[in-house]
Amino acid sequence: GENVEQHPSTLSVQEGDSAVIKCTYSDSASNYFPWYKQELGKRPQLIIDIRSNVGEKKDQRIAVTLNKTAKHFSLHITETQPEDSAVYFCAGLNQAGTALIFGKGTTLSVSS
Amino acid sequence: DAGITQSPRHKVTETGTPVTLRCHQTENHRYMYWYRQDPGHGLRLIHYSYGVKDTDKGEVSDGYSVSRSKTEDFLLTLESATSSQTSVYFCAISESWTGGYTFGSGTRLTVV
């Protein structure tokens, strides 16, 4: 079945630095790749997504890139701020294309 | 709040008892999902629904059943709770297979 691997599991950066989180997926038919942010004690929230016909998408300080040939996609956060500290999850569609399968998450800590 | 509510928010139950968690939405979305979140495992799909009375299994469905008799309600039942089912359970809704998910606030279930 579909598998989504995410790394690193933890990431610590200084305020103002960039952060990159990478995910790989196994099912070449998957065509939708969202990223979710979960603050401590809160629900996961969609922050950005990308579809397979696009190589890159940006929204202010966050961007996602997709390499379908290599089956990986990445989240880039520039000019990190303490409020970016959270757990970030990548996801891809399951083999049937009917539900999201999530990576295990990356805990990002931004220190000021 | 986000058009999706979960109840109860917290529950402690004894091993061997049945437990039902409720997810209620006011968005009229067709798709609803149940995930469990455990440290080191991220979000794992239990069951999902693509319409009234239409449900399918996810990656960790053993010991769980679901029902959806109305568009707005998706129930998750632990038929005979075990300690391994201690977890935080999240419901999510979506307009389409490849649309962003909106998550509920979660139910923290403890099986003693």
Interface residues (C-beta under 8 A of the other chain):
Chain A: G1 Q6 N31 Y32 P34 Y36 K42 R43 P44 Q45 L46 D49 R51 F89 L93 N94 A96 G97 T98 A99 L100 I101 F102 G103 K104 G105
Chain B: A2 Y33 Y35 G40 H41 G42 L43 R44 L45 Y48 Y50 D56 G58 E59 F90 W97 T98 G100 Y101 T102 F103 G104 S105 G106
